[in-house]
Amino acid sequence: MNEDQGYHVKSPFSGELTVSELTRLIKTVLEANIPVVAVVGEVSNYIHHTSGHRYFTLKDAQSQLKCVLFRWQAGKLDFEPEEGMMVRAVGNITVYEPSGQYQLTVLTIKPMGRGDLLMRLEALKKKLAGEGVFDNHRPIPPFPSFVGVVTSPTGAAVRDIISVIRRRAPHVQIILRPAQVQGADAATDIVEGIQDLNRYTNADVIIVGRGGGSIEDLWCFNEEIVARAIASSTIPVVSAVGHETDFTLADFAADLRAPTPSAAAELVVRNTEEIKQSIDGYRTFLRQRMTYVIEEMMAKVSSLKREFSPERFMQGIFLKSQHLDELTIRMKNAVLVGLTDTEKRAERVRSTIEALNPRKVLERGYSIVYREPDRRVVTDSVMVQPGDGIRVELARGRLNARVEGTEE
């Protein structure tokens, strides 16, 4: 093809275009001809910049679209977008000239699908946390004899659990309570499984879980009834939902969270061979320690035999006996002195009591006059009237009399 047969493009610019001119032309055409659009896609490469702007990509199975959500628009959000969340973003198509890249400048964004699930999950998590459902964690028994398992009887999870327990601790018995772990009735079946193991078995610990899957597949472990059943179980519960990064409500309510069913089995039972090796190590250590202590004590006994002869030993006994005699004499003297002081104090108290005895005053010729019938002591003549009955208390005996008259 020669030059005359080639393609010729009529440009609004005279001559050739610079990169900036072409980019500006594309920017003008796109921004002027594409109105505000709503785009549905999955959030990817989400960046919350220190400036407050959010940068991310919306993608589907075939394409990707760069997006920017500026700070003044992001401040209106009632949620924070996350990786993998399906959203509906409304905005304008713009061109970022420095890189010649078109993008969606987001005005509003709302979660869809998985995003709705995540928002529901976060709201339920806050509710249960506020009620203290996630607060009481019981210790996992270190050496269980019976392990209860609530999971699908046909899934890989139960095979992994059985395989690990049989390998690590063949003596441990496994009690399987089959349950649905996906679908509309799964949450109810899991709850009943936990309750059955609590009610009818002597399990030391319960493993509840399944293999991995999407958030929709695992949603039964985010149901409120499952979290409450785990928290109210009298038997410690290990959550073993097969997902490494995301947490379910079952994980928060359980006494221990394991990333996979296999890991749960390893956490629940200790390796018998490792325990035997540990015991052998402790036995060797104790034997060496006991040998060292015995040898050290024998050396001390030998040293004492050399330092103390029978004569010095008897001399020590005599000195202790003499000291005991001295203490006995000092104790007797102290007791005698204490008794004498006590007798003197008792005599002084007796004299004081005798001096204060009102009977002694009456023996000196005084008397006590009581008004009848209320038996009040008469201390003033105004307290009685002529004709009132009185009783006069003497040192020996009393007089019943009547007032003839009073004088102030």
C-alpha positions in Angstrom: 0.0 0.0 0.0 1.5 3.3 -1.0 1.0 6.6 0.8 -1.9 7.7 -1.4 -3.7 4.4 -0.7 -3.3 4.8 3.1 -5.7 6.0 5.6 -6.1 9.8 6.1 -7.6 11.2 9.3 -9.0 14.7 9.2 -8.0 16.4 12.4 -9.4 19.6 13.9 -5.8 20.6 14.5 -3.6 21.8 11.7 -0.7 19.4 11.1 0.3 16.7 13.6 -1.0 16.4 17.2 1.1 16.4 20.3 0.4 13.8 22.9 -1.1 16.4 25.2 -3.3 17.8 22.4 -4.6 14.3 21.6 -5.2 13.5 25.2 -7.0 16.8 25.6 -9.2 16.1 22.6 -10.1 12.6 24.0 -10.9 14.2 27.3 -13.2 16.8 25.7 -15.0 14.2 23.6 -15.5 11.7 26.5 -16.5 14.2 29.2 -18.8 16.1 26.9 -20.6 13.1 25.4 -20.9 10.6 28.3 -23.3 11.7 31.0 -23.4 10.6 34.6 -23.3 6.8 34.6 -23.9 4.1 37.2 -21.4 1.2 37.1 -21.7 -2.1 38.9 -18.5 -4.0 39.7 -16.2 -5.7 42.3 -13.9 -3.5 44.3 -10.2 -4.2 43.8 -6.9 -2.6 44.7 -8.6 -0.3 47.2 -6.4 2.4 48.6 -7.4 4.9 51.3 -4.8 7.6 50.7 -3.5 9.9 53.5 -5.0 12.8 51.6 -8.5 11.3 52.3 -9.1 10.4 48.7 -9.9 6.8 47.8 -8.5 5.1 44.7 -9.7 1.7 43.5 -10.6 -0.4 40.5 -14.0 -1.7 39.5 -13.8 -5.0 37.6 -15.9 -7.8 36.2 -14.9 -11.0 34.4 -13.7 -9.1 31.3 -12.7 -5.5 32.1 -11.4 -3.1 34.7 -12.2 0.6 35.4 -10.1 2.9 37.4 -12.0 5.0 39.9 -11.3 7.9 42.2 -13.5 9.0 45.1 -12.4 12.4 46.4 -12.3 13.2 50.1 -15.3 15.6 50.1 -17.5 12.9 48.6 -16.0 10.1 50.7 -17.0 12.0 53.8 -20.6 11.3 53.0 -20.2 7.5 53.1 -21.9 5.4 55.8 -19.5 2.4 55.1 -16.0 1.8 54.0 -15.5 -0.2 50.7 -13.5 -3.3 50.9 -11.7 -5.8 48.6 -14.1 -8.1 46.8 -17.2 -6.0 47.7 -19.8 -5.6 44.9 -20.8 -2.0 44.6 -22.9 0.4 42.5 -20.9 3.5 41.8 -22.4 6.6 40.2 -20.1 9.3 38.7 -18.6 11.0 35.7 -16.1 9.7 33.1 -13.0 11.9 33.2 -9.5 11.7 31.7 -6.5 12.1 33.9 -4.2 13.9 31.5 -0.8 13.2 33.0 -1.2 9.4 32.4 -3.7 9.7 29.5 -6.0 7.4 31.5 -9.8 7.6 31.6 -11.4 7.0 35.0 -14.7 7.2 36.8 -14.9 10.1 39.2 -17.3 8.7 41.8 -20.1 10.8 43.2 -21.9 8.2 45.2 -21.3 4.5 45.9 -23.5 1.8 47.5 -22.8 -1.8 48.4 -24.5 -4.6 46.6 -24.6 -8.4 47.0 -21.6 -9.4 49.1 -21.4 -5.8 50.4 -24.9 -6.1 51.8 -23.9 -9.3 53.6 -20.8 -7.6 55.0 -22.9 -4.7 56.3 -25.3 -7.1 57.9 -22.5 -9.0 59.4 -20.9 -5.9 60.9 -24.2 -4.7 62.4 -24.8 -8.1 64.0 -21.3 -8.3 65.3 -21.6 -5.0 67.0 -25.0 -6.0 68.6 -23.6 -9.3 70.0 -20.4 -7.7 71.2 -22.5 -5.1 73.0 -24.4 -7.9 74.8 -21.1 -9.6 75.9 -21.7 -12.7 73.7 -18.0 -12.7 72.7 -16.5 -12.0 76.2 -16.5 -15.2 78.2 -13.9 -17.6 76.8 -13.4 -20.9 78.6 -10.0 -22.7 78.7 -9.6 -25.7 76.3 -8.8 -28.9 78.3 -5.1 -29.8 77.7 -5.7 -33.6 77.6 -9.3 -34.4 76.4 -10.5 -37.9 76.3 -13.6 -37.3 74.2 -13.8 -34.8 71.3 -17.2 -33.8 69.9 -17.4 -32.7 66.2 -20.3 -30.8 64.6 -19.8 -30.8 60.8 -20.9 -32.5 57.6 -20.3 -36.3 57.7 -19.3 -36.4 54.0 -17.0 -33.4 53.8 -13.3 -33.1 53.8 -13.4 -31.4 57.2 -14.5 -34.5 59.2 -11.9 -36.6 57.4 -9.1 -34.2 58.2 -10.2 -34.0 61.9 -10.3 -37.7 62.3 -7.0 -38.2 60.5 -5.2 -35.7 62.6 -6.6 -36.9 66.0 -5.9 -40.6 65.1 -2.3 -39.7 64.2 -1.6 -37.5 67.2 -3.6 -39.2 69.9 -5.1 -42.6 69.0 -6.6 -43.0 72.5 -8.9 -40.0 72.1 -12.5 -40.9 71.2 -14.3 -38.9 68.6 -18.1 -38.2 68.8 -19.5 -37.0 65.5 -22.8 -35.2 65.4 -23.6 -34.9 61.6 -24.9 -31.5 60.6 -25.6 -29.4 57.5 -22.9 -26.7 57.1 -24.4 -24.9 54.1 -27.9 -24.0 53.0 -31.1 -22.5 54.5 -31.4 -25.1 57.4 -27.7 -25.3 58.2 -27.7 -22.8 61.1 -30.5 -24.6 62.9 -28.9 -27.9 62.4 -25.5 -26.7 63.8 -27.3 -25.2 66.8 -29.0 -28.5 67.5 -25.7 -30.4 67.1 -24.0 -28.2 69.7 -27.0 -28.7 72.1 -27.1 -32.5 71.5 -23.4 -32.9 72.4 -23.9 -30.8 75.5 -27.0 -32.7 76.5 -26.2 -36.4 75.6 -22.4 -36.8 75.6 -19.5 -36.4 78.0 -17.3 -34.6 75.4 -14.5 -32.5 76.8 -14.4 -30.1 73.8 -16.4 -29.5 70.7 -15.1 -28.7 67.2 -17.6 -26.8 65.0 -16.7 -26.1 61.4 -16.3 -27.0 57.7 -14.0 -26.5 54.8 -13.5 -23.2 53.0 -15.8 -21.5 50.6 -17.3 -18.2 49.7 -18.9 -15.8 52.2 -22.2 -17.0 51.0 -21.2 -20.7 51.6 -20.0 -19.9 55.1 -22.9 -17.6 56.0 -24.5 -20.1 58.4 -21.6 -19.6 60.7 -22.5 -15.9 60.8 -26.0 -16.5 62.0 -27.0 -15.1 65.4 -28.4 -18.4 66.7 -25.1 -20.2 66.0 -23.0 -17.5 67.8 -25.4 -17.6 70.8 -25.4 -21.5 70.9 -21.6 -21.5 70.9 -21.4 -18.9 73.6 -23.9 -20.7 75.8 -22.3 -24.1 75.5 -21.2 -25.6 78.8 -18.5 -27.5 76.8 -15.6 -25.4 75.4 -16.0 -24.9 71.6 -13.3 -24.5 68.9 -14.4 -22.8 65.7 -12.8 -24.4 62.7 -14.3 -22.8 59.6 -11.9 -23.2 56.7 -10.9 -19.6 55.9 -7.6 -18.0 56.7 -8.3 -14.2 56.4 -12.0 -13.6 57.2 -13.6 -14.1 60.6 -17.1 -15.4 61.2 -19.3 -14.7 64.2 -18.7 -18.3 65.2 -15.0 -17.5 65.5 -15.6 -14.6 67.9 -18.1 -16.5 70.1 -15.9 -19.7 70.3 -13.4 -20.3 73.1 -10.7 -20.8 70.4 -10.5 -20.1 66.7 -8.7 -22.4 64.3 -8.0 -21.4 60.7 -8.9 -24.9 59.3 -10.5 -28.1 60.7 -7.0 -29.8 60.6 -5.6 -27.0 62.6 -8.4 -27.3 65.1 -7.6 -31.0 65.6 -4.0 -30.2 66.2 -4.9 -27.5 68.8 -7.3 -29.7 70.6 -5.2 -32.9 71.1 -1.5 -33.0 71.8 0.8 -35.3 70.0 1.2 -38.5 72.1 4.8 -39.1 70.9 5.8 -35.5 71.7 4.4 -35.9 75.2 6.3 -39.2 75.7 9.5 -37.4 74.5 8.8 -34.6 76.9 8.3 -37.0 79.8 11.5 -38.8 78.9 13.3 -35.4 78.9 11.9 -34.5 82.3 12.8 -37.9 83.7 16.4 -37.5 82.6 16.5 -34.0 84.0 15.1 -35.0 87.3 17.4 -38.0 87.6 20.4 -35.7 87.0 19.1 -33.1 89.4 18.5 -35.6 92.1 22.0 -37.1 91.7 23.5 -33.6 92.0 21.4 -32.7 95.1 22.3 -36.0 96.8 26.0 -35.6 96.1 25.9 -32.0 97.4 24.1 -33.1 100.6 26.6 -35.9 101.2 29.5 -33.4 100.8 27.8 -31.2 103.4 27.4 -34.1 105.8 31.0 -35.0 105.4 32.0 -31.5 106.1 29.9 -31.3 109.2 31.4 -34.6 110.5 34.8 -33.1 110.2 33.9 -29.8 111.8 31.9 -31.0 114.8 33.3 -33.6 117.2 31.1 -35.4 119.9 32.6 -33.2 122.6 31.8 -30.0 120.9 28.3 -31.3 120.1 27.7 -32.1 123.8 29.2 -28.7 124.8 26.6 -27.0 122.6 23.8 -28.9 124.3 25.0 -27.9 127.7 25.2 -24.2 126.7 21.6 -24.4 125.3 20.5 -26.0 128.6 22.1 -23.3 130.6 20.5 -20.6 128.5 17.1 -22.3 129.0 17.6 -22.2 132.8 18.3 -18.5 132.6 15.2 -17.9 130.6 13.1 -19.9 133.1 14.3 -17.8 136.0 13.7 -14.5 134.1 10.2 -15.7 133.2 9.3 -16.5 136.8 10.6 -13.1 138.1 8.6 -11.4 135.4 5.4 -13.2 136.3 5.8 -12.4 140.0 6.5 -8.7 139.3 3.4 -8.7 137.0 1.2 -10.2 139.7 2.3 -7.7 142.3 1.6 -4.8 140.0 -1.8 -6.2 139.2 -2.7 -6.6 142.8 -1.7 -3.0 143.6 -3.8 -1.7 140.7 -6.8 -3.8 141.8 -6.5 -2.4 145.4 -6.5 1.1 144.1 -9.6 0.5 141.9 -11.3 -1.1 144.9 -10.7 1.9 147.1 -11.9 4.2 144.4 -15.1 2.2 144.0 -15.7 2.2 147.7 -15.2 6.0 147.9 -17.7 6.6 145.1 -20.3 4.1 146.5 -23.5 6.2 147.3 -24.2 3.9 150.3 -21.1 5.4 152.0 -22.6 8.8 151.7 -25.9 7.6 153.2 -24.0 6.2 156.2 -22.7 9.7 156.9 -26.3 10.8 157.6 -27.5 11.8 154.1 -30.6 10.3 152.4 -32.2 10.2 149.0 -35.8 11.4 148.5 -37.9 9.9 145.7 -41.2 11.4 144.5 -44.2 9.0 144.4 -45.4 7.4 142.2 -42.9 8.1 139.4 -39.8 7.4 141.6 -38.0 10.5 140.4 -35.2 11.8 142.7 -36.3 15.1 144.3 -33.5 17.6 144.0 -35.6 20.8 144.3 -38.6 21.6 146.6 -40.6 22.8 143.6 -40.7 19.2 142.3 -43.3 18.3 145.0 -46.5 19.8 146.5 -48.0 19.5 149.9 -49.8 16.2 150.2 -47.5 14.4 147.7 -46.2 11.0 148.8 -42.4 10.6 149.0 -40.0 7.8 149.9 -36.8 8.5 151.8 -33.9 6.1 151.2 -31.6 5.8 154.2 -28.3 3.9 154.7 -30.4 1.1 156.2 -34.0 0.9 155.3 -36.4 3.5 153.9 -39.3 5.8 155.0 -42.7 6.4 153.4 -43.9 9.9 154.1 -46.1 12.7 152.9 -45.2 16.4 152.3 -46.7 18.8 154.9 -45.2 21.8 153.2 -42.4 23.1 151.1 -39.8 25.9 151.3 -37.7 27.3 148.5 
